[in-house]
Structure formats: C-alpha cells, structure tokens
Amino acid sequence: MQRQPAVITVAGVIVVASWSLLAAGQLPLAPVRTSGQTITPVYEGWYENPDGTFSLSWGYFNRNSEEIIEIPIGADNRVEPGGPDRGQPTVFDSRRQRGVFTVVVPADFGDKEVHWTLSFRGDTQTIPGHMHRDWMLDALGGGAGGDTPPRVKFAENGPEYTGPGNPPEGPLTATVGTPLPLVVWATDDGISRRRRQRDKSDDDGPPPLVTLTWHLHQGPGEATFADEELEIMENGDGRAETTVTFTEPGEYLLRVLANDRSSGGGSQCCWTNAFLRVNVSE
C-alpha cells in the first residue's frame, strides 16, 4: 500500500499535500555549499516484514554538496531506545540519501516511537520514527505496478536479501592497504528495465537490470572502492566484482545499494541494501 496524500485544512480551504512534501519539513532550507553545513536525520516511513515485525526506514540530508561527514556512534549519533547503535551510518555522503537503514520493531510496537539524534557543528536534530498509518511504505511489494526490489547475495548459493533493511553478513577479514575482493550476485524482476527500455532509443543501448553502488556505512577509517558503481545486465550471470582498500585497522560495515532505477521522489521502492562486515588488521 502506497502512502496516500494528506488532506490539510488551511484557513477553511482543503489542501492535498503529498507525504514527500510533508517529509521535506524535516529538512530546513539553506543555501547549498560544498562544505561547512549541517546534517538532519530523515524518517521515511514504515513497512511490515513477512514475520509480522515492522521496519522503520531512515535516510538523512547532508546539506553539503561535496563534504562527507563522519559522526561516530555515541552521544552525537544515537538511536533510542535500544541504542545507541541500531545500524545507523557513521559516514554520511553528500546531499539527500533515502532509505539507508531500518530499525526493526516488534509486532506490538503500536503508538511508540524510535528517535534518531544527530549532533554536528552545534546543531542537534532529533527525528521520531513511528507507525502512523499515513507513513506506510511499499518498500517490498512495489505497489500497483507490481515492481519489487532487486535480490542480492554475497555468495552464489548464499542467503538472499531484498528491501531497504537487512542483517549484515560476515565478517570478512582484511589488512590495511591490501585490496579485498568484493563479489555480489543480483537479480531483478525486470519490470523497471522494460519500462525504461521503451523510453530509450536504440542508440542508447540496453539499460542495466540493476545498478550496484558501494558505500562505507560505518568504520574508523576510509574505504576506497576500485569501482563504486557497477551494472548488472539482463543477459549476464548476475555477478559483479570489485575491491575495497582500508586505511585504518578496526571494524567496518559496508553497504551495497542495488537499485533497479524505478524509485524517485519520496518513493521507497524499489531498491535493496545489503550489508557486509569486515574486520581490518594492521
């Protein structure tokens, strides 16, 4: 079920507003600069899992057009209750990032709330996550179009992940300065690709079935990917490989975003986040 427009009465006039616009209220307006600006958590909405639990989906808005912000887990980057670490990132890419992680809550969560707090450059933002009915997402089902998120796995016969929130695999082991191979298999229902194919000319070539983008989600140092973005084509074997190199020892959490490019605006379908832990030694 997709989120329905909200009906608001202003001075006796009924106004219909999309939830993507209402969610923008979490994002204070400011001039875009390359660096030096602040960051805000963004609550995207919730969806039901097959086991009866619910996932609260979160993203963020890094107002900088280039600066990547790092905020370690702790007082300045915490999720409550149950935190401070409930899977949120410590590395924040520039601009608006949607559906980056989820917080799973029990079937009887009801009208309770989860709060994500970020404090940076003297600005503290706390945003509540809840299960208001108008914030229900089609993160797994794809709505009336029937499109579903890609399916991702880290081994050919390994566990398969779909949707914005999934448990991490691993850990893999690596050493500082030595490239670590990363292999992903991805498949998709192809609905979005067929739609995009109709909109492209023959000269453009076939669009990819899935686009994979690697991100450093948590970690004490930098992670450099040989290929940050990879494409899975329809007639291939669904396999994509790159490497990652770490600058510091410690525990890292990587995220690979698999997108069939059907999502846009405030939509939460159709992409998948798959997470991989890596322990890095000297």
Backbone torsions as a table, in degrees:
resi	resn	phi	psi	omega
1	MET	NA	128.4	-179.5
2	GLN	-84.7	152.6	176.8
3	ARG	-64.0	133.1	-180.0
4	GLN	-88.4	152.8	175.7
5	PRO	-58.7	148.0	178.2
6	ALA	-89.9	141.1	177.3
7	VAL	-103.4	119.8	-175.1
8	ILE	-124.1	138.1	176.7
9	THR	-101.2	121.6	179.3
10	VAL	-124.1	113.8	178.9
11	ALA	53.3	40.9	176.7
12	GLY	82.2	-1.4	-179.6
13	VAL	-106.7	131.5	-180.0
14	ILE	-82.6	125.8	-179.9
15	VAL	-119.4	135.2	176.6
16	VAL	-103.7	123.4	-177.8
17	ALA	-124.8	140.6	176.3
18	SER	-76.7	152.3	179.1
19	TRP	-67.9	-22.6	176.3
20	SER	-64.7	-33.1	177.1
21	LEU	-74.2	-39.8	179.0
22	LEU	-64.7	-39.8	178.2
23	ALA	-62.9	-28.2	178.6
24	ALA	-63.8	-17.1	175.8
25	GLY	-63.8	-18.2	174.8
26	GLN	-77.8	-7.1	-172.4
27	LEU	-117.0	88.4	179.8
28	PRO	-56.5	139.1	-177.8
29	LEU	-75.6	143.4	176.7
30	ALA	-160.6	152.6	177.0
31	PRO	-59.6	143.8	179.6
32	VAL	-80.3	124.8	175.5
33	ARG	-127.9	160.9	-177.8
34	THR	-69.4	-30.3	-177.1
35	SER	-157.7	172.9	174.2
36	GLY	89.7	-0.2	-177.2
37	GLN	-104.1	-179.6	-170.5
38	THR	-101.2	-172.9	-174.9
39	ILE	-140.7	148.3	-179.1
40	THR	-132.5	132.7	169.5
41	PRO	-66.1	151.6	177.7
42	VAL	-131.9	124.1	173.7
43	TYR	-87.6	125.1	-176.0
44	GLU	-91.9	-32.4	-175.5
45	GLY	138.1	-171.0	-174.2
46	TRP	-133.9	158.6	174.4
47	TYR	-147.4	158.3	-178.2
48	GLU	-89.7	138.9	176.6
49	ASN	-92.6	158.6	-179.1
50	PRO	-58.2	-26.2	-178.4
51	ASP	-87.5	5.9	178.0
52	GLY	93.7	-11.5	173.2
53	THR	-77.4	177.9	179.7
54	PHE	-129.4	149.9	176.4
55	SER	-114.8	127.5	173.9
56	LEU	-95.4	121.3	-173.2
57	SER	-96.6	137.9	-175.9
58	TRP	-131.0	146.5	168.4
59	GLY	-134.7	-159.5	178.1
60	TYR	-158.8	167.3	176.4
61	PHE	-127.5	103.7	171.7
62	ASN	-89.9	110.6	-171.6
63	ARG	-68.6	-12.9	-179.5
64	ASN	-79.0	142.3	-179.7
65	SER	-83.1	-17.0	-179.3
66	GLU	-132.0	-37.0	-172.7
67	GLU	-66.7	128.9	172.0
68	ILE	-93.8	127.8	-174.8
69	ILE	-100.8	140.7	175.9
70	GLU	-120.6	124.1	177.7
71	ILE	-133.9	107.5	-178.8
72	PRO	-62.4	156.7	173.7
73	ILE	-61.4	134.8	-179.7
74	GLY	153.8	-150.8	-175.4
75	ALA	-61.5	-30.2	-177.8
76	ASP	-92.3	-4.6	179.8
77	ASN	-152.4	87.6	-172.0
78	ARG	-138.7	149.0	172.9
79	VAL	-118.0	131.0	-178.0
80	GLU	-135.1	145.9	-2.0
81	PRO	-78.9	171.4	174.7
82	GLY	90.4	-5.6	-176.3
83	GLY	-93.1	-153.1	14.8
84	PRO	-76.3	-23.0	-176.7
85	ASP	-96.7	111.4	173.6
86	ARG	-125.7	33.2	174.2
87	GLY	95.0	5.7	-179.7
88	GLN	-71.5	158.0	179.3
89	PRO	-72.9	158.0	167.8
90	THR	-111.7	-10.4	178.6
91	VAL	-117.9	123.9	-172.0
92	PHE	-118.3	111.0	177.5
93	ASP	-66.9	165.0	-176.4
94	SER	-71.4	151.9	174.3
95	ARG	66.7	-160.9	-171.9
96	ARG	-81.2	125.0	177.5
97	GLN	-121.7	120.7	-174.0
98	ARG	-101.3	146.0	172.1
99	GLY	52.7	51.9	-174.0
100	VAL	-82.5	-33.8	178.3
101	PHE	-156.3	168.1	177.6
102	THR	-129.9	155.6	170.7
103	VAL	-113.1	119.8	-179.3
104	VAL	-85.6	131.7	179.6
105	VAL	-123.8	156.9	-175.2
106	PRO	-71.9	167.1	-177.4
107	ALA	-61.3	-28.4	-178.8
108	ASP	-97.0	26.1	-176.5
109	PHE	-60.3	-36.9	173.7
110	GLY	62.0	-130.6	-175.9
111	ASP	-97.7	17.8	177.1
112	LYS	-73.6	173.3	-177.9
113	GLU	-134.5	154.1	168.9
114	VAL	-116.8	139.6	-177.4
115	HIS	-120.9	131.3	173.8
116	TRP	-109.5	124.5	-179.2
117	THR	-114.8	130.6	171.8
118	LEU	-124.1	128.7	175.6
119	SER	-120.0	123.2	-176.2
120	PHE	-156.5	131.9	179.3
121	ARG	53.9	41.7	176.5
122	GLY	78.5	2.7	-178.7
123	ASP	-113.7	122.6	179.1
124	THR	-111.7	124.8	179.5
125	GLN	-122.6	125.2	175.3
126	THR	-120.3	121.1	-176.9
127	ILE	-118.6	129.3	179.9
128	PRO	-83.6	143.2	169.1
129	GLY	-108.7	137.4	-172.1
130	HIS	-148.5	-178.7	179.3
131	MET	-120.7	40.7	172.7
132	HIS	-59.8	137.4	-172.1
133	ARG	-59.6	-35.0	-177.7
134	ASP	-72.3	-3.0	178.1
135	TRP	-106.6	18.0	177.7
136	MET	-70.3	138.4	-176.6
137	LEU	-112.7	155.0	170.7
138	ASP	-98.9	50.5	-173.3
139	ALA	-69.3	-26.1	-177.6
140	LEU	-110.7	-32.1	-171.9
141	GLY	-91.3	-24.6	176.7
142	GLY	83.5	1.8	175.0
143	GLY	70.5	-156.7	-174.0
144	ALA	-65.5	-27.8	-178.9
145	GLY	-72.1	-14.6	177.8
146	GLY	77.6	1.1	179.7
147	ASP	-69.8	143.2	179.4
148	THR	-127.2	158.6	-178.4
149	PRO	-67.1	155.7	173.4
150	PRO	-60.3	159.2	176.2
151	ARG	-110.9	131.2	-170.6
152	VAL	-127.3	142.8	172.9
153	LYS	-147.3	155.4	-177.8
154	PHE	-98.8	-1.9	174.3
155	ALA	-144.5	148.2	-173.5
156	GLU	-56.3	-36.1	179.3
157	ASN	-112.8	23.1	-176.5
158	GLY	-90.0	-177.3	178.0
159	PRO	-60.8	147.5	-177.3
160	GLU	-109.9	137.3	-177.2
161	TYR	-121.4	145.1	177.4
162	THR	-148.6	146.1	178.8
163	GLY	92.9	174.3	-173.6
164	PRO	-68.0	-30.3	-173.5
165	GLY	-120.7	125.9	179.9
166	ASN	-147.7	153.5	177.4
167	PRO	-72.0	151.0	-179.7
168	PRO	-77.0	150.5	169.9
169	GLU	-97.3	169.8	176.2
170	GLY	108.2	-165.9	11.9
171	PRO	-90.3	148.4	162.7
172	LEU	-83.4	165.1	177.1
173	THR	-119.7	144.5	-179.5
174	ALA	-148.4	169.3	174.9
175	THR	-122.9	151.7	-179.0
176	VAL	-57.8	131.3	174.6
177	GLY	83.0	-6.2	-179.7
178	THR	-106.2	122.8	-178.5
179	PRO	-60.0	134.0	177.6
180	LEU	-106.2	124.2	178.0
181	PRO	-65.9	138.9	175.2
182	LEU	-124.8	125.3	-178.6
183	VAL	-124.2	134.6	-179.7
184	VAL	-133.8	140.1	168.5
185	TRP	-111.4	135.1	-178.5
186	ALA	-139.1	140.0	175.2
187	THR	-133.9	163.2	-179.6
188	ASP	-152.3	160.2	179.6
189	ASP	-73.3	-12.5	174.9
190	GLY	79.9	0.7	-177.7
191	ILE	-62.7	-47.5	-179.3
192	SER	-64.9	-39.1	-179.7
193	ARG	-61.9	-42.9	-179.2
194	ARG	-63.7	-36.8	176.7
195	ARG	-65.8	-43.1	-179.4
196	ARG	-68.8	-33.9	178.7
197	GLN	-61.6	-36.4	179.1
198	ARG	-66.2	-25.7	-177.6
199	ASP	-91.9	-3.7	-176.9
200	LYS	-105.6	150.6	173.0
201	SER	-82.5	162.6	-179.2
202	ASP	-62.2	-28.2	-178.4
203	ASP	-69.7	-21.6	-178.0
204	ASP	-74.0	-18.6	-175.0
205	GLY	79.8	165.7	-177.6
206	PRO	-69.8	139.0	176.0
207	PRO	-73.5	155.4	178.1
208	PRO	-68.7	154.4	174.2
209	LEU	-72.4	-43.5	-179.2
210	VAL	-142.5	140.1	170.7
211	THR	-107.0	129.1	179.7
212	LEU	-107.0	131.0	178.1
213	THR	-129.0	123.9	-179.6
214	TRP	-90.0	140.7	179.2
215	HIS	-136.2	145.8	165.7
216	LEU	-82.7	117.7	-175.4
217	HIS	-93.5	-48.1	176.2
218	GLN	-140.9	149.0	175.6
219	GLY	163.7	156.1	-177.1
220	PRO	-83.4	-11.9	-178.0
221	GLY	-138.8	-163.1	-179.8
222	GLU	-93.2	152.1	174.8
223	ALA	-128.7	123.1	-178.9
224	THR	-110.2	120.3	179.4
225	PHE	-93.4	134.1	176.9
226	ALA	-61.5	-35.8	176.5
227	ASP	-135.8	107.4	179.5
228	GLU	-72.4	-30.3	-178.2
229	GLU	-126.9	132.5	-179.9
230	LEU	-131.8	156.3	-179.3
231	GLU	-121.1	140.1	173.0
232	ILE	-106.6	119.4	179.9
233	MET	-92.6	159.5	-172.4
234	GLU	-63.6	-37.9	-173.3
235	ASN	-97.1	11.2	178.6
236	GLY	-89.5	-168.6	-178.9
237	ASP	-93.4	4.2	178.3
238	GLY	78.6	9.8	-174.9
239	ARG	-105.2	138.4	176.1
240	ALA	-139.3	138.6	-175.9
241	GLU	-134.0	141.8	171.6
242	THR	-147.8	-169.7	175.2
243	THR	-133.4	159.6	175.5
244	VAL	-133.0	141.9	179.7
245	THR	-125.2	133.8	-174.5
246	PHE	-107.7	148.7	-177.5
247	THR	-97.2	-21.1	-175.0
248	GLU	-137.1	150.3	173.9
249	PRO	-72.3	158.4	177.8
250	GLY	138.9	-170.8	-178.7
251	GLU	-98.5	128.8	-178.8
252	TYR	-121.4	152.2	172.6
253	LEU	-127.3	118.7	179.0
254	LEU	-101.1	150.3	176.9
255	ARG	-127.4	129.9	171.7
256	VAL	-110.8	123.8	179.9
257	LEU	-96.4	119.6	177.1
258	ALA	-106.8	117.1	-172.3
259	ASN	-126.9	132.0	174.3
260	ASP	-92.5	9.1	174.6
261	ARG	66.0	24.0	176.7
262	SER	-92.6	-14.1	-174.4
263	SER	-84.8	155.6	177.7
264	GLY	-171.9	158.2	179.1
265	GLY	59.8	-128.8	-178.9
266	GLY	-93.3	7.6	-177.5
267	SER	-66.4	148.6	177.0
268	GLN	-117.4	23.7	174.0
269	CYS	-139.1	134.9	20.4
270	CYS	-137.7	108.4	174.5
271	TRP	-143.8	165.9	-179.3
272	THR	-131.2	136.4	169.6
273	ASN	-105.0	126.0	173.2
274	ALA	-120.5	136.2	-171.4
275	PHE	-116.5	144.2	-176.6
276	LEU	-137.8	123.3	177.5
277	ARG	-87.2	143.0	177.2
278	VAL	-137.1	128.3	173.2
279	ASN	-100.0	121.3	-174.5
280	VAL	-110.9	129.4	178.4
281	SER	-112.2	168.6	179.3
282	GLU	-63.6	NA	NA
